[in-house]
């Protein structure tokens, strides 16, 4: 069993940071709704607020790690230009996708959208974490702030979802492969 | 048995409003710069901060810098004030929606 370093980085970016962020995002949405819907009877203590602040801050770290590894580690491998006359484009995912009309839209729609919209997630969740850190329990006095946070967290969830879906489909159609191979396990 | 501690005295909404409006502005700037770099060769070259990543590096770095700068400035102006949050939220979500639209390639291709 072996894996290339580029595949490993793609796995870390997509599954380690991206998918974990999406799961955390759904948890944050449930928690925000549970706490602050008008009919909620659950008391919110200082420990609860601290927990949510730490939770949102960790989500912000995950989101930044996801976009930074995507843009500065994997994207350069994805968009690398093949030397003139290269027949096998397997090591050049963007060129491989654009070489066929049946796959070109995965790049021109999927990657073009994903590479920009993904950044909405860290911006939105950093804002949410910062407001929770600043206001703490006093946020219960600011329903409009809470509504705005909820809206931005929904958008960050959607942005990360778009990036995740297209990332998975792009990697399915033109995987980022190459680099040294890591041997994980020997055959029997 | 746990005792409920008192909720801290209410802070003004200015700091929160500054963070929300700046986030909307940051997302809009990102969308706008993405379209600008796609449509203009000069802007595209100007946005190449890191050659391996290409124009994406400049588009995102510039948008993040503008987001953080606007957040600092708005927070400095509003932190002790109570602002009309309804209008701030509406502006922030309008900017966010425009930013989302601008990142969507079929919409960006209209320009």
Interface residues (C-beta under 8 A of the other chain):
Chain A: X43 X45 X46 X67 X71 X72 X75 X76 X79 X108 X109 X112 X113 X115 X116 X117 X119 X120 X123 X124 X126 X127 X130 X131 X134 X135 X136 X137 X138 X140 X141 X142 X144 X145 X147 X148 X149 X151 X152 X155 X159
Chain B: X2 X4 X5 X7 X8 X9 X10 X11 X13 X15 X16 X17 X19 X20 X22 X23 X26 X27 X30 X31 X34 X50 X52 X53 X54 X56 X57 X59 X60 X63 X64 X67 X85 X86 X89 X92 X93 X96 X99 X100 X103 X104 X105 X106
